[in-house]
């Protein structure tokens, strides 16, 4: 860890779905902590998607309002995770998340611009990686295979928003030389993770229905990725939200199995 980072650490969706994210929550066990920490990964990519939609001046789904709510949720959930956690390594990881988040939060309160979009993508990418480390540490704390299944399911929420945010930036005209690589990796991971979840003993009939619904929406991205036609932001936004809603419910159901 850099000297600056050590010093800094010491100093320091759908309406129904969105509203469930918008408040600080009481985390009662490690399985719920894995679920909540997993939402933080998703929030980084949802914020980027909303940022691009606002920049595109596309009001479908009210992305400006959604962005504000998700920013509040990220901040409150981070506080909830730190309050619940007792593991030193996990606390160090969460402290790093805080250090990265503070300047991003300030930047997100400024009007979106194409000139700043590349930097915003890089910063949220770094926040995603650090948030992912925190999820893995919470999953490790459970000491159970179930923790990993909850982690994988929760990651699907993030991937739905990641694929959408990458396409939004492309539609906006933001040149990302790594676009094809990032999109291919995200799609491959979503596909293989979905197969793994379907084979899990934790996947009840109710969860399996949700996984199948998510898979159907995912096929839209598979078809679109093979097409050279113009992408439709509103359709991308809707399909990614459909996947998010189903995988959020599934992840909650996985977490509920562990008391």
ChimeraX commands (.cxc) that place a marker at each C-alpha (Angstrom):
marker #1 position 0.00,0.00,0.00 radius 0.5
marker #1 position 1.35,3.45,-0.89 radius 0.5
marker #1 position 2.26,5.99,1.83 radius 0.5
marker #1 position -0.48,8.30,0.53 radius 0.5
marker #1 position -3.10,5.55,0.75 radius 0.5
marker #1 position -2.06,4.67,4.33 radius 0.5
marker #1 position -2.31,8.30,5.37 radius 0.5
marker #1 position -5.65,8.75,3.62 radius 0.5
marker #1 position -7.08,5.66,5.29 radius 0.5
marker #1 position -6.09,6.94,8.71 radius 0.5
marker #1 position -7.86,10.26,8.00 radius 0.5
marker #1 position -10.59,8.86,7.01 radius 0.5
marker #1 position -34.00,0.29,-10.90 radius 0.5
marker #1 position -37.06,0.08,-11.03 radius 0.5
marker #1 position -38.69,2.22,-8.29 radius 0.5
marker #1 position -39.21,-0.69,-5.90 radius 0.5
marker #1 position -35.70,-2.00,-6.49 radius 0.5
marker #1 position -34.09,1.43,-6.23 radius 0.5
marker #1 position -35.93,2.30,-3.04 radius 0.5
marker #1 position -34.67,-0.92,-1.44 radius 0.5
marker #1 position -31.12,0.25,-2.16 radius 0.5
marker #1 position -31.63,3.80,-0.95 radius 0.5
marker #1 position -31.37,3.36,2.81 radius 0.5
marker #1 position -28.73,2.24,5.27 radius 0.5
marker #1 position -29.46,-1.29,6.39 radius 0.5
marker #1 position -28.76,-3.49,9.37 radius 0.5
marker #1 position -26.53,-6.37,8.32 radius 0.5
marker #1 position -27.34,-9.37,10.49 radius 0.5
marker #1 position -24.92,-12.03,9.21 radius 0.5
marker #1 position -22.04,-12.63,6.81 radius 0.5
marker #1 position -24.24,-13.96,4.03 radius 0.5
marker #1 position -26.17,-10.69,3.99 radius 0.5
marker #1 position -22.84,-8.83,4.11 radius 0.5
marker #1 position -21.72,-10.66,0.95 radius 0.5
marker #1 position -25.00,-9.69,-0.71 radius 0.5
marker #1 position -24.72,-6.03,0.30 radius 0.5
marker #1 position -21.03,-5.79,-0.60 radius 0.5
marker #1 position -21.90,-7.33,-3.95 radius 0.5
marker #1 position -24.40,-4.53,-4.58 radius 0.5
marker #1 position -21.54,-2.06,-4.22 radius 0.5
marker #1 position -19.84,-3.60,-7.26 radius 0.5
marker #1 position -23.04,-3.24,-9.24 radius 0.5
marker #1 position -23.51,0.36,-8.12 radius 0.5
marker #1 position -20.18,1.38,-9.68 radius 0.5
marker #1 position -21.35,0.24,-13.11 radius 0.5
marker #1 position -24.91,1.50,-12.71 radius 0.5
marker #1 position -23.58,4.95,-11.86 radius 0.5
marker #1 position -21.47,4.88,-15.03 radius 0.5
marker #1 position -24.49,3.81,-17.08 radius 0.5
marker #1 position -26.60,6.62,-15.61 radius 0.5
marker #1 position -23.77,9.12,-16.13 radius 0.5
marker #1 position -23.62,8.23,-19.82 radius 0.5
marker #1 position -27.40,8.35,-20.21 radius 0.5
marker #1 position -27.50,11.85,-18.71 radius 0.5
marker #1 position -24.66,12.84,-21.02 radius 0.5
marker #1 position -26.64,11.49,-23.96 radius 0.5
marker #1 position -29.59,13.63,-22.78 radius 0.5
marker #1 position -31.72,10.49,-22.77 radius 0.5
marker #1 position -34.29,10.64,-19.97 radius 0.5
marker #1 position -35.60,7.07,-20.26 radius 0.5
marker #1 position -35.81,5.65,-16.74 radius 0.5
marker #1 position -34.92,9.04,-15.26 radius 0.5
marker #1 position -31.15,8.31,-15.06 radius 0.5
marker #1 position -30.35,11.62,-13.38 radius 0.5
marker #1 position -32.57,10.81,-10.41 radius 0.5
marker #1 position -31.38,7.20,-10.39 radius 0.5
marker #1 position -27.77,8.36,-10.26 radius 0.5
marker #1 position -28.45,10.47,-7.17 radius 0.5
marker #1 position -30.21,7.57,-5.40 radius 0.5
marker #1 position -27.46,5.08,-6.22 radius 0.5
marker #1 position -24.79,7.50,-5.00 radius 0.5
marker #1 position -26.64,7.77,-1.69 radius 0.5
marker #1 position -27.00,4.01,-1.50 radius 0.5
marker #1 position -23.31,3.38,-2.14 radius 0.5
marker #1 position -22.36,5.75,0.67 radius 0.5
marker #1 position -24.87,4.34,3.17 radius 0.5
marker #1 position -24.16,0.71,2.36 radius 0.5
marker #1 position -20.44,1.32,2.78 radius 0.5
marker #1 position -21.12,2.71,6.26 radius 0.5
marker #1 position -23.31,-0.31,7.06 radius 0.5
marker #1 position -20.62,-2.76,5.95 radius 0.5
marker #1 position -17.94,-1.06,8.04 radius 0.5
marker #1 position -20.22,-1.00,11.08 radius 0.5
marker #1 position -20.92,-4.74,10.75 radius 0.5
marker #1 position -17.41,-5.93,9.91 radius 0.5
marker #1 position -14.93,-7.05,12.59 radius 0.5
marker #1 position -12.17,-8.48,10.36 radius 0.5
marker #1 position -9.03,-6.26,10.09 radius 0.5
marker #1 position -8.19,-7.23,6.49 radius 0.5
marker #1 position -11.74,-6.53,5.36 radius 0.5
marker #1 position -11.75,-3.19,7.18 radius 0.5
marker #1 position -8.55,-2.20,5.38 radius 0.5
marker #1 position -10.18,-3.07,2.07 radius 0.5
marker #1 position -13.32,-1.09,2.91 radius 0.5
marker #1 position -11.19,1.87,3.97 radius 0.5
marker #1 position -9.56,1.83,0.53 radius 0.5
marker #1 position -13.04,1.87,-1.00 radius 0.5
marker #1 position -13.80,4.99,1.03 radius 0.5
marker #1 position -10.63,6.72,-0.18 radius 0.5
marker #1 position -11.50,6.02,-3.82 radius 0.5
marker #1 position -15.17,6.88,-3.42 radius 0.5
marker #1 position -14.88,10.38,-1.94 radius 0.5
marker #1 position -13.44,12.15,-5.05 radius 0.5
marker #1 position -15.68,10.15,-7.39 radius 0.5
marker #1 position -18.71,11.27,-5.41 radius 0.5
marker #1 position -17.69,14.90,-5.89 radius 0.5
marker #1 position -17.11,14.40,-9.63 radius 0.5
marker #1 position -20.49,12.71,-10.09 radius 0.5
marker #1 position -22.19,15.80,-8.69 radius 0.5
marker #1 position -20.85,17.80,-11.64 radius 0.5
marker #1 position -22.66,17.83,-15.03 radius 0.5
marker #1 position -21.53,14.85,-17.20 radius 0.5
marker #1 position -19.27,15.69,-20.13 radius 0.5
marker #1 position -17.55,13.68,-22.86 radius 0.5
marker #1 position -14.24,15.26,-21.87 radius 0.5
marker #1 position -14.53,13.83,-18.36 radius 0.5
marker #1 position -16.19,10.52,-19.26 radius 0.5
marker #1 position -12.94,8.65,-19.84 radius 0.5
marker #1 position -11.59,9.64,-16.43 radius 0.5
marker #1 position -14.91,8.76,-14.80 radius 0.5
marker #1 position -14.80,5.30,-16.38 radius 0.5
marker #1 position -11.23,4.74,-15.12 radius 0.5
marker #1 position -12.07,5.90,-11.61 radius 0.5
marker #1 position -15.21,3.76,-11.36 radius 0.5
marker #1 position -13.20,0.83,-12.74 radius 0.5
marker #1 position -10.74,1.22,-9.86 radius 0.5
marker #1 position -13.63,1.46,-7.40 radius 0.5
marker #1 position -15.15,-1.69,-8.88 radius 0.5
marker #1 position -11.91,-3.64,-8.42 radius 0.5
marker #1 position -11.53,-2.49,-4.83 radius 0.5
marker #1 position -15.18,-3.24,-4.06 radius 0.5
marker #1 position -14.72,-6.69,-5.58 radius 0.5
marker #1 position -11.83,-7.35,-3.20 radius 0.5
marker #1 position -14.07,-6.46,-0.26 radius 0.5
marker #1 position -16.78,-8.87,-1.44 radius 0.5
marker #1 position -14.25,-11.69,-1.74 radius 0.5
marker #1 position -13.04,-11.04,1.81 radius 0.5
marker #1 position -16.58,-11.15,3.18 radius 0.5
marker #1 position -17.22,-14.37,1.24 radius 0.5
marker #1 position -14.02,-15.84,2.67 radius 0.5
marker #1 position -15.18,-14.97,6.19 radius 0.5
marker #1 position -18.25,-17.17,5.78 radius 0.5
marker #1 position -16.00,-20.21,5.46 radius 0.5
marker #1 position -18.72,-21.86,3.38 radius 0.5
marker #1 position -19.25,-22.71,-0.27 radius 0.5
marker #1 position -22.54,-20.85,0.00 radius 0.5
marker #1 position -20.62,-17.60,0.43 radius 0.5
marker #1 position -19.09,-18.07,-3.00 radius 0.5
marker #1 position -22.46,-18.83,-4.61 radius 0.5
marker #1 position -23.90,-15.61,-3.15 radius 0.5
marker #1 position -20.82,-13.80,-4.40 radius 0.5
marker #1 position -21.22,-15.18,-7.95 radius 0.5
marker #1 position -24.93,-14.41,-8.05 radius 0.5
marker #1 position -24.32,-10.90,-6.81 radius 0.5
marker #1 position -21.62,-10.41,-9.44 radius 0.5
marker #1 position -24.20,-11.09,-12.14 radius 0.5
marker #1 position -25.95,-7.87,-11.07 radius 0.5
marker #1 position -22.74,-5.97,-11.66 radius 0.5
marker #1 position -22.11,-7.61,-15.03 radius 0.5
marker #1 position -25.58,-6.64,-16.27 radius 0.5
marker #1 position -24.76,-3.00,-15.56 radius 0.5
marker #1 position -21.20,-3.29,-16.84 radius 0.5
marker #1 position -22.32,-4.51,-20.26 radius 0.5
marker #1 position -24.89,-1.72,-20.42 radius 0.5
marker #1 position -22.46,1.00,-19.33 radius 0.5
marker #1 position -19.90,-0.07,-21.94 radius 0.5
marker #1 position -22.54,0.17,-24.67 radius 0.5
marker #1 position -23.78,3.55,-23.39 radius 0.5
marker #1 position -20.29,5.00,-23.58 radius 0.5
marker #1 position -19.92,3.63,-27.09 radius 0.5
marker #1 position -23.23,5.21,-28.15 radius 0.5
marker #1 position -22.08,8.48,-26.59 radius 0.5
marker #1 position -18.98,8.43,-28.75 radius 0.5
marker #1 position -16.44,7.71,-25.99 radius 0.5
marker #1 position -13.54,5.87,-27.59 radius 0.5
marker #1 position -12.45,2.98,-25.39 radius 0.5
marker #1 position -9.75,0.92,-27.16 radius 0.5
marker #1 position -10.44,-1.91,-24.73 radius 0.5
marker #1 position -14.19,-2.00,-25.47 radius 0.5
marker #1 position -14.21,-5.34,-27.31 radius 0.5
marker #1 position -12.00,-7.03,-24.72 radius 0.5
marker #1 position -14.03,-5.73,-21.77 radius 0.5
marker #1 position -17.34,-6.64,-23.37 radius 0.5
marker #1 position -16.20,-10.14,-24.32 radius 0.5
marker #1 position -14.87,-10.81,-20.81 radius 0.5
marker #1 position -18.07,-9.53,-19.19 radius 0.5
marker #1 position -20.30,-11.61,-21.45 radius 0.5
marker #1 position -18.21,-14.77,-21.05 radius 0.5
marker #1 position -18.20,-14.40,-17.27 radius 0.5
marker #1 position -21.96,-13.81,-17.17 radius 0.5
marker #1 position -22.57,-16.90,-19.29 radius 0.5
marker #1 position -20.29,-19.28,-17.35 radius 0.5
marker #1 position -21.50,-17.94,-13.98 radius 0.5
marker #1 position -25.11,-18.47,-14.99 radius 0.5
marker #1 position -24.33,-22.11,-15.82 radius 0.5
marker #1 position -22.59,-22.59,-12.48 radius 0.5
marker #1 position -25.52,-21.12,-10.56 radius 0.5
marker #1 position -28.00,-23.37,-12.37 radius 0.5
marker #1 position -25.99,-26.41,-11.28 radius 0.5
marker #1 position -25.74,-25.31,-7.63 radius 0.5
marker #1 position -27.60,-27.27,-4.95 radius 0.5
marker #1 position -28.67,-23.89,-3.54 radius 0.5
marker #1 position -30.70,-23.08,-6.65 radius 0.5
marker #1 position -34.29,-23.73,-5.65 radius 0.5
marker #1 position -37.07,-23.92,-8.28 radius 0.5
marker #1 position -37.89,-20.27,-7.53 radius 0.5
marker #1 position -34.29,-19.22,-8.07 radius 0.5
marker #1 position -34.01,-21.32,-11.23 radius 0.5
marker #1 position -36.96,-19.46,-12.76 radius 0.5
marker #1 position -35.17,-16.17,-12.08 radius 0.5
marker #1 position -31.92,-17.50,-13.57 radius 0.5
marker #1 position -33.76,-18.56,-16.73 radius 0.5
marker #1 position -35.41,-15.14,-17.05 radius 0.5
marker #1 position -32.04,-13.48,-16.66 radius 0.5
marker #1 position -30.63,-15.77,-19.34 radius 0.5
marker #1 position -33.35,-14.76,-21.79 radius 0.5
marker #1 position -32.59,-11.06,-21.28 radius 0.5
marker #1 position -28.87,-11.79,-21.62 radius 0.5
marker #1 position -29.45,-13.21,-25.10 radius 0.5
marker #1 position -30.30,-9.66,-26.19 radius 0.5
marker #1 position -26.71,-8.65,-25.43 radius 0.5
marker #1 position -25.38,-11.72,-27.23 radius 0.5
marker #1 position -27.36,-10.84,-30.36 radius 0.5
marker #1 position -26.46,-7.16,-30.14 radius 0.5
marker #1 position -22.77,-7.97,-29.74 radius 0.5
marker #1 position -22.81,-9.76,-33.09 radius 0.5
marker #1 position -24.63,-6.93,-34.84 radius 0.5
marker #1 position -23.02,-3.92,-36.49 radius 0.5
marker #1 position -26.25,-1.90,-36.41 radius 0.5
marker #1 position -26.76,1.15,-34.21 radius 0.5
marker #1 position -27.39,0.42,-30.54 radius 0.5
marker #1 position -30.60,1.68,-28.91 radius 0.5
marker #1 position -29.88,3.20,-25.46 radius 0.5
marker #1 position -33.43,2.78,-24.14 radius 0.5
marker #1 position -33.47,-0.92,-24.99 radius 0.5
marker #1 position -30.03,-1.45,-23.46 radius 0.5
marker #1 position -31.19,0.35,-20.32 radius 0.5
marker #1 position -34.36,-1.73,-20.03 radius 0.5
marker #1 position -32.78,-5.13,-20.65 radius 0.5
marker #1 position -29.96,-4.47,-18.19 radius 0.5
marker #1 position -32.52,-3.45,-15.56 radius 0.5
marker #1 position -34.52,-6.63,-16.21 radius 0.5
marker #1 position -31.39,-8.72,-15.60 radius 0.5
marker #1 position -30.52,-6.68,-12.52 radius 0.5
marker #1 position -33.98,-7.09,-11.00 radius 0.5
marker #1 position -34.02,-10.88,-11.46 radius 0.5
marker #1 position -30.46,-11.41,-10.23 radius 0.5
marker #1 position -30.98,-9.12,-7.24 radius 0.5
marker #1 position -33.98,-11.20,-6.19 radius 0.5
marker #1 position -32.05,-14.44,-6.77 radius 0.5
marker #1 position -29.09,-13.22,-4.72 radius 0.5
marker #1 position -31.39,-12.28,-1.86 radius 0.5
marker #1 position -32.92,-15.74,-1.95 radius 0.5
marker #1 position -29.48,-17.36,-1.85 radius 0.5
marker #1 position -28.49,-15.18,1.11 radius 0.5
marker #1 position -31.74,-15.97,2.95 radius 0.5
marker #1 position -30.80,-19.67,3.02 radius 0.5
marker #1 position -28.00,-18.88,5.48 radius 0.5
marker #1 position -29.22,-17.82,8.91 radius 0.5
marker link #1:1,2 radius 0.2
marker link #1:2,3 radius 0.2
marker link #1:3,4 radius 0.2
marker link #1:4,5 radius 0.2
marker link #1:5,6 radius 0.2
marker link #1:6,7 radius 0.2
marker link #1:7,8 radius 0.2
marker link #1:8,9 radius 0.2
marker link #1:9,10 radius 0.2
marker link #1:10,11 radius 0.2
marker link #1:11,12 radius 0.2
marker link #1:13,14 radius 0.2
marker link #1:14,15 radius 0.2
marker link #1:15,16 radius 0.2
marker link #1:16,17 radius 0.2
marker link #1:17,18 radius 0.2
marker link #1:18,19 radius 0.2
marker link #1:19,20 radius 0.2
marker link #1:20,21 radius 0.2
marker link #1:21,22 radius 0.2
marker link #1:22,23 radius 0.2
marker link #1:23,24 radius 0.2
marker link #1:24,25 radius 0.2
marker link #1:25,26 radius 0.2
marker link #1:26,27 radius 0.2
marker link #1:27,28 radius 0.2
marker link #1:28,29 radius 0.2
marker link #1:29,30 radius 0.2
marker link #1:30,31 radius 0.2
marker link #1:31,32 radius 0.2
marker link #1:32,33 radius 0.2
marker link #1:33,34 radius 0.2
marker link #1:34,35 radius 0.2
marker link #1:35,36 radius 0.2
marker link #1:36,37 radius 0.2
marker link #1:37,38 radius 0.2
marker link #1:38,39 radius 0.2
marker link #1:39,40 radius 0.2
marker link #1:40,41 radius 0.2
marker link #1:41,42 radius 0.2
marker link #1:42,43 radius 0.2
marker link #1:43,44 radius 0.2
marker link #1:44,45 radius 0.2
marker link #1:45,46 radius 0.2
marker link #1:46,47 radius 0.2
marker link #1:47,48 radius 0.2
marker link #1:48,49 radius 0.2
marker link #1:49,50 radius 0.2
marker link #1:50,51 radius 0.2
marker link #1:51,52 radius 0.2
marker link #1:52,53 radius 0.2
marker link #1:53,54 radius 0.2
marker link #1:54,55 radius 0.2
marker link #1:55,56 radius 0.2
marker link #1:56,57 radius 0.2
marker link #1:57,58 radius 0.2
marker link #1:58,59 radius 0.2
marker link #1:59,60 radius 0.2
marker link #1:60,61 radius 0.2
marker link #1:61,62 radius 0.2
marker link #1:62,63 radius 0.2
marker link #1:63,64 radius 0.2
marker link #1:64,65 radius 0.2
marker link #1:65,66 radius 0.2
marker link #1:66,67 radius 0.2
marker link #1:67,68 radius 0.2
marker link #1:68,69 radius 0.2
marker link #1:69,70 radius 0.2
marker link #1:70,71 radius 0.2
marker link #1:71,72 radius 0.2
marker link #1:72,73 radius 0.2
marker link #1:73,74 radius 0.2
marker link #1:74,75 radius 0.2
marker link #1:75,76 radius 0.2
marker link #1:76,77 radius 0.2
marker link #1:77,78 radius 0.2
marker link #1:78,79 radius 0.2
marker link #1:79,80 radius 0.2
marker link #1:80,81 radius 0.2
marker link #1:81,82 radius 0.2
marker link #1:82,83 radius 0.2
marker link #1:83,84 radius 0.2
marker link #1:84,85 radius 0.2
marker link #1:85,86 radius 0.2
marker link #1:86,87 radius 0.2
marker link #1:87,88 radius 0.2
marker link #1:88,89 radius 0.2
marker link #1:89,90 radius 0.2
marker link #1:90,91 radius 0.2
marker link #1:91,92 radius 0.2
marker link #1:92,93 radius 0.2
marker link #1:93,94 radius 0.2
marker link #1:94,95 radius 0.2
marker link #1:95,96 radius 0.2
marker link #1:96,97 radius 0.2
marker link #1:97,98 radius 0.2
marker link #1:98,99 radius 0.2
marker link #1:99,100 radius 0.2
marker link #1:100,101 radius 0.2
marker link #1:101,102 radius 0.2
marker link #1:102,103 radius 0.2
marker link #1:103,104 radius 0.2
marker link #1:104,105 radius 0.2
marker link #1:105,106 radius 0.2
marker link #1:106,107 radius 0.2
marker link #1:107,108 radius 0.2
marker link #1:108,109 radius 0.2
marker link #1:109,110 radius 0.2
marker link #1:110,111 radius 0.2
marker link #1:111,112 radius 0.2
marker link #1:112,113 radius 0.2
marker link #1:113,114 radius 0.2
marker link #1:114,115 radius 0.2
marker link #1:115,116 radius 0.2
marker link #1:116,117 radius 0.2
marker link #1:117,118 radius 0.2
marker link #1:118,119 radius 0.2
marker link #1:119,120 radius 0.2
marker link #1:120,121 radius 0.2
marker link #1:121,122 radius 0.2
marker link #1:122,123 radius 0.2
marker link #1:123,124 radius 0.2
marker link #1:124,125 radius 0.2
marker link #1:125,126 radius 0.2
marker link #1:126,127 radius 0.2
marker link #1:127,128 radius 0.2
marker link #1:128,129 radius 0.2
marker link #1:129,130 radius 0.2
marker link #1:130,131 radius 0.2
marker link #1:131,132 radius 0.2
marker link #1:132,133 radius 0.2
marker link #1:133,134 radius 0.2
marker link #1:134,135 radius 0.2
marker link #1:135,136 radius 0.2
marker link #1:136,137 radius 0.2
marker link #1:137,138 radius 0.2
marker link #1:138,139 radius 0.2
marker link #1:139,140 radius 0.2
marker link #1:140,141 radius 0.2
marker link #1:141,142 radius 0.2
marker link #1:142,143 radius 0.2
marker link #1:143,144 radius 0.2
marker link #1:144,145 radius 0.2
marker link #1:145,146 radius 0.2
marker link #1:146,147 radius 0.2
marker link #1:147,148 radius 0.2
marker link #1:148,149 radius 0.2
marker link #1:149,150 radius 0.2
marker link #1:150,151 radius 0.2
marker link #1:151,152 radius 0.2
marker link #1:152,153 radius 0.2
marker link #1:153,154 radius 0.2
marker link #1:154,155 radius 0.2
marker link #1:155,156 radius 0.2
marker link #1:156,157 radius 0.2
marker link #1:157,158 radius 0.2
marker link #1:158,159 radius 0.2
marker link #1:159,160 radius 0.2
marker link #1:160,161 radius 0.2
marker link #1:161,162 radius 0.2
marker link #1:162,163 radius 0.2
marker link #1:163,164 radius 0.2
marker link #1:164,165 radius 0.2
marker link #1:165,166 radius 0.2
marker link #1:166,167 radius 0.2
marker link #1:167,168 radius 0.2
marker link #1:168,169 radius 0.2
marker link #1:169,170 radius 0.2
marker link #1:170,171 radius 0.2
marker link #1:171,172 radius 0.2
marker link #1:172,173 radius 0.2
marker link #1:173,174 radius 0.2
marker link #1:174,175 radius 0.2
marker link #1:175,176 radius 0.2
marker link #1:176,177 radius 0.2
marker link #1:177,178 radius 0.2
marker link #1:178,179 radius 0.2
marker link #1:179,180 radius 0.2
marker link #1:180,181 radius 0.2
marker link #1:181,182 radius 0.2
marker link #1:182,183 radius 0.2
marker link #1:183,184 radius 0.2
marker link #1:184,185 radius 0.2
marker link #1:185,186 radius 0.2
marker link #1:186,187 radius 0.2
marker link #1:187,188 radius 0.2
marker link #1:188,189 radius 0.2
marker link #1:189,190 radius 0.2
marker link #1:190,191 radius 0.2
marker link #1:191,192 radius 0.2
marker link #1:192,193 radius 0.2
marker link #1:193,194 radius 0.2
marker link #1:194,195 radius 0.2
marker link #1:195,196 radius 0.2
marker link #1:196,197 radius 0.2
marker link #1:197,198 radius 0.2
marker link #1:198,199 radius 0.2
marker link #1:199,200 radius 0.2
marker link #1:200,201 radius 0.2
marker link #1:201,202 radius 0.2
marker link #1:202,203 radius 0.2
marker link #1:203,204 radius 0.2
marker link #1:204,205 radius 0.2
marker link #1:205,206 radius 0.2
marker link #1:206,207 radius 0.2
marker link #1:207,208 radius 0.2
marker link #1:208,209 radius 0.2
marker link #1:209,210 radius 0.2
marker link #1:210,211 radius 0.2
marker link #1:211,212 radius 0.2
marker link #1:212,213 radius 0.2
marker link #1:213,214 radius 0.2
marker link #1:214,215 radius 0.2
marker link #1:215,216 radius 0.2
marker link #1:216,217 radius 0.2
marker link #1:217,218 radius 0.2
marker link #1:218,219 radius 0.2
marker link #1:219,220 radius 0.2
marker link #1:220,221 radius 0.2
marker link #1:221,222 radius 0.2
marker link #1:222,223 radius 0.2
marker link #1:223,224 radius 0.2
marker link #1:224,225 radius 0.2
marker link #1:225,226 radius 0.2
marker link #1:226,227 radius 0.2
marker link #1:227,228 radius 0.2
marker link #1:228,229 radius 0.2
marker link #1:229,230 radius 0.2
marker link #1:230,231 radius 0.2
marker link #1:231,232 radius 0.2
marker link #1:232,233 radius 0.2
marker link #1:233,234 radius 0.2
marker link #1:234,235 radius 0.2
marker link #1:235,236 radius 0.2
marker link #1:236,237 radius 0.2
marker link #1:237,238 radius 0.2
marker link #1:238,239 radius 0.2
marker link #1:239,240 radius 0.2
marker link #1:240,241 radius 0.2
marker link #1:241,242 radius 0.2
marker link #1:242,243 radius 0.2
marker link #1:243,244 radius 0.2
marker link #1:244,245 radius 0.2
marker link #1:245,246 radius 0.2
marker link #1:246,247 radius 0.2
marker link #1:247,248 radius 0.2
marker link #1:248,249 radius 0.2
marker link #1:249,250 radius 0.2
marker link #1:250,251 radius 0.2
marker link #1:251,252 radius 0.2
marker link #1:252,253 radius 0.2
marker link #1:253,254 radius 0.2
marker link #1:254,255 radius 0.2
marker link #1:255,256 radius 0.2
marker link #1:256,257 radius 0.2
marker link #1:257,258 radius 0.2
marker link #1:258,259 radius 0.2
view
